[in-house]
C-alpha cells in the first residue's frame, strides 16, 4: 500500500476562514464508508497554519519526523514533517 499525499492551497483572501478544516471534514464520509477510524495527516513542521487546522480537528501530534533524502519533499528543501493522528470513531 502506498500513502497518498495531497494538500491544500488557499488564496490569501480566504485564509483564516476555516476552509482547510472544512475540506478535511468532507473526507470523513468517505473514510467511514471504508470503515476507517483513524487518518494520519502530515504537514510541514514549520507551517503553523496547517498545524492549527489539525489541532482544531482534534488530531493529536504523534511526532515530528525527519524526511528521508529520497523523499520528494526532501528534494524540495523540507527536512521535517509533523505526523498527526485524527481519530473519529
Buried (B, 14 or more C-beta within 10 A) or exposed (E): EEEEEEEEEEEEEEEEEEBBBEEBEEBBEEBEEEEEEEBEBBBBBEBEEBBEBBEEBEBEBEEEEEBEEEBEBBEEEBBBBBBBBBEBE
